[in-house]
């Protein structure tokens, strides 16, 4: 095999790899926008049975949960009074977060609120409909996702489970990160504990979107390989022209 042929093959291979690299960069998924902080209270599989995980979810929202892989047996991470300041956090700056009410199965007047806006109820389990969406809420720093769960129970008072903050007695917050930009929150109000520890008193789907668009892997990582392929093909064309010129000189 001649030297020219070897160079031609190497240049073609380099260019092909470069193009494939650029295509893979364009197809790279967004960077993870969620993380779970520690410490946590351990994990639990959503229980089965008549008093198990069975939120009032129907229609397309039920299909959404199935497609997300959420149901009986799903492993969730728990946060309770023994693990304060834990929960779901944003890993990037300038992110918009939306909340979707999926369902609820509780006798208490459970509510999900936006932290810092106590007069702005996101959802209540007696008036919200599966599929209702609230937000977006801007999170402009690395911080806890702004929501908390309030249970107005039969004791005449109310208890709060704050994501990234304190959690009152008898309440537990369950969290599950589904993908880079989707997470689920599961609340248990302790009303029937331990028999009714099913984490379906309110179920919320949380979606995060970068305000600047999807965060893709930086393009410059593939540029050196792409440039080497172009340089190889350019050198090959120069050699051909030089050889042709000599033949007709």
DAHUBEL-V338376 format. One record per residue. SS is DSSP state (A for helix, B for strand, O for the rest). OMEGA is omega in degrees with one decimal (999 if undefined). NEAR is the number of other ideal C-beta (glycine too) atoms within 12 Angstrom. Layout:
BEGIN
SS&OMEGA&NEAR  SS&OMEGA&NEAR
END
This chain:
BEGIN
O&-177.1&9  O&179.4&10  A&179.6&13  A&179.5&18  A&179.0&13  A&179.6&15  A&-180.0&23  A&-179.9&21  A&180.0&18  A&179.9&22  A&179.5&27  A&179.0&19  A&-179.2&19  A&179.4&27  A&179.9&25  A&178.8&19  A&179.6&21  A&179.2&27  A&178.0&20  A&179.3&18  A&179.1&26  A&178.0&26  A&-180.0&15  A&176.7&18  A&180.0&21  A&-176.9&16  A&-177.5&14  O&-178.9&19  O&-179.4&16  O&178.0&24  O&-179.6&24  O&179.4&24  O&-178.5&35  B&169.2&37  B&175.4&26  B&179.6&32  O&171.8&27  O&9.2&15  O&174.3&16  O&-176.7&26  O&179.6&26  O&-177.9&18  B&177.6&18  B&173.1&29  B&179.9&23  O&-169.4&31  O&175.3&26  O&176.8&15  O&-176.3&14  O&177.4&12  O&-178.3&19  O&-175.8&24  O&-179.0&35  O&178.4&26  O&-178.6&36  O&-178.5&24  O&-179.5&32  O&174.6&16  A&-177.0&15  A&-178.9&15  A&176.4&27  A&177.9&22  A&177.7&16  A&178.8&27  A&178.8&34  A&-179.4&16  A&176.8&15  A&179.8&26  O&-178.7&18  O&178.8&38  O&179.7&31  O&-179.4&23  O&177.9&17  O&179.3&29  B&179.2&23  B&178.2&38  B&-172.2&34  B&173.0&33  B&-176.4&43  B&-176.5&32  O&-179.9&23  O&-179.7&18  O&-178.7&28  O&175.0&25  O&176.7&21  O&176.4&32  O&-174.4&43  B&-176.4&44  B&174.3&32  B&-176.9&39  O&-178.0&28  O&177.2&29  O&174.1&19  O&-179.2&22  B&173.0&37  B&-177.3&26  B&174.1&41  B&-178.1&28  B&178.3&40  B&178.4&35  B&-178.5&38  B&-178.9&43  B&-179.3&38  O&176.2&38  O&-176.1&30  O&176.5&36  O&179.1&18  O&177.3&32  B&-176.9&27  B&-178.9&42  B&172.2&37  B&-174.7&46  B&171.3&32  O&179.8&31  O&179.7&28  O&178.1&18  O&-174.4&16  O&179.2&15  O&-177.7&9  O&179.0&19  B&175.2&26  B&-178.3&37  B&165.6&38  B&-172.8&24  O&176.7&35  O&-178.6&18  O&-178.2&15  O&177.3&30  O&179.0&21  O&-179.1&28  O&178.6&24  O&-178.0&25  B&176.6&23  B&-179.0&28  B&9.2&29  B&174.2&23  B&-178.1&30  B&172.7&22  B&-170.5&35  O&177.8&17  O&175.8&15  O&-171.3&18  O&176.3&29  B&175.0&35  O&-169.7&47  O&172.2&37  O&169.3&44  B&-175.9&41  B&178.6&50  B&177.6&35  B&173.2&38  B&-171.3&26  O&-177.4&26  O&-179.4&17  O&178.3&15  O&179.4&8  O&178.8&15  B&179.5&23  B&-177.8&34  B&169.3&31  B&-173.8&45  B&175.3&33  O&-177.5&43  O&-178.1&31  O&-177.1&29  O&177.3&25  B&-176.4&35  O&-177.6&28  O&177.2&20  O&179.7&29  O&176.1&43  B&177.4&41  B&176.5&53  B&-177.2&46  B&177.7&46  B&174.3&35  B&-176.2&34  O&-178.0&27  O&-179.5&22  O&-172.6&25  O&-178.6&30  B&176.2&33  B&177.9&40  B&173.3&43  B&-179.4&51  B&-178.1&48  B&172.4&52  B&-174.1&45  O&177.3&42  O&-176.7&33  O&179.8&29  O&-175.0&22  O&1.9&20  O&-176.1&14  O&-174.1&14  O&178.3&26  O&-171.0&30  O&175.5&37  O&174.4&49  O&-179.7&40  O&165.2&46  B&177.6&48  B&-176.6&48  B&172.4&52  B&-175.0&43  B&-178.9&45  B&179.1&34  B&178.0&41  B&177.7&27  B&-179.4&28  O&178.3&20  O&-177.7&16  O&-179.5&14  O&179.5&21  O&-175.7&23  O&175.0&21  O&-175.5&18  O&-179.6&12  O&-176.0&17  A&-179.4&14  A&-178.6&16  A&-174.1&25  A&179.8&16  A&179.2&17  A&179.0&25  A&-179.2&25  A&179.6&18  A&177.4&21  A&178.5&27  A&-179.8&21  A&179.7&20  A&179.1&27  A&178.1&26  A&178.4&18  A&179.9&21  A&178.6&26  A&177.9&18  A&179.5&17  A&179.8&22  A&-178.9&18  A&-179.7&14  A&-179.6&15  A&179.1&16  A&-179.5&12  A&178.7&11  A&-177.4&10  A&-176.8&9  O&-179.0&8  O&999&7
END
